[in-house]
Amino acid sequence: MEKLQLNYNNQKYNIKIRNFYDGISIAILLEPQDNNSEELKIVSIASEVPPMIDSWVLVDTNNYPDIEDVLIENKIIEPDIVTQICYGSQFYPCYSLTDAVYEKYQSEINKKELV
């Protein structure tokens, strides 16, 4: 699979799918392609409870209100919302990564475990 990329707010980003510090939740990171521009964006949040399905991710619509549409258009997440999950005082939409992105995520995890 090719590198994951997208445009967001007139900026080009490489997409990285990683584990959060808890080792359970999925982090979607937007890394600017232009090294002189803004910093890395984390557009998902760590869940307080393990997700029901491994491919589920909580999208940070509080800090990035329009990121859902961008992630769907770029086939990072499935178009149908799975559920809403409360984290702190906010509700966040929970989506499933697309099969292709989840497979890439799994293969990256397996590579790191081999090192």
N, C-alpha and C positions, 0 to 999 in steps of 0.2 A: 504494500500500500504506500502511496505517495505521502509526502509531508502533508499534515493537516494545516490549512491556512484559511483565513477569512479577512474581510474588511469590516471594520467597526468604527463608526464616527470618523470616516475619512482617513483611517490609519490601517495599514496592513499588518496582520499578526500571524505568527506561527502558533499553532495550538498544541499544547502539551496536556496530556491526561496522566495524572499522577495520583498517588495516595496522599491523603492528608496525614498529618502527624499521628492521628489516632490509628492509622493502618487499616481503617475500615472504609471511611468515606472517600468518595472520588473528588479530586480537585481538577477543575478545568482552568488552565492557565493560558492567558493570551500574552505572548511574548512579542514585543514590537520587532518588526523586521529591520527597521531603521534604528541602529544602536544609539543614535544621538537623540532619540525621541523619548517619550514618556516611559515610565517603569512598567514592569510586569503587572498584569491585572489578574486577579483570581476571581472568576465570575460564578463560582459555586461556593457553598458553605459546608462545613463539617457538621454532620448530624450528631445530636446527643445520643441517639440510639442507632444501632446497626440497621441498615436498610433491609427491607424484606427480600429484595432481589439484588444480587451483586451489581447489576448494571444501572441501578437507580442513582440519580444525582439530584441534589437540591440546588436550584438555580438562584443566584443572588439578584433577585429583581428589586430589592431595596436600594442597592447601590448602582445597579445597572438595569434600569427599568425596561429597556428595549432589547436586552440581550437574548431573550427567549426566541424572538423572531429570527435574529441573526444566526443563532445556533441551529434552529430548525432549517432555515434556508440553506445552510452549509452542511446539512446532513450529519450534524454532530449528535443531536438528540432527536428522538422520535417526535412527531408533531402532536401526539395526544398526551395531555397531562395525565400522570398516574394518580396523583393525590396532592393535597396541600399538607405540609407538615409545619407545626409551630416550633420555632426556635427562638428562645427568648420571648419577646413580646410580638414578634412578627410571624406571619405565615408565609412560607416559601413554596413555590411549585416544585413538585418532584416529577422528573422525567426519566425516561430510560435512554441510555446511550443507544445509538444505532448499532446494529450487529457489527458492521465493519469497524466502527470506532472502538467498540468494546473488545473486539478481537485484537486490535492494535494495542490497546491498553493492556490486555492480558499478556501479549507477547513481550511487551516492554517490562512488565513485572517479572516474567520468567527469565529474561536476560539478566536483570539485576540480581536475581537470586542465584544465578550461576557464577557471578563474579566473586 
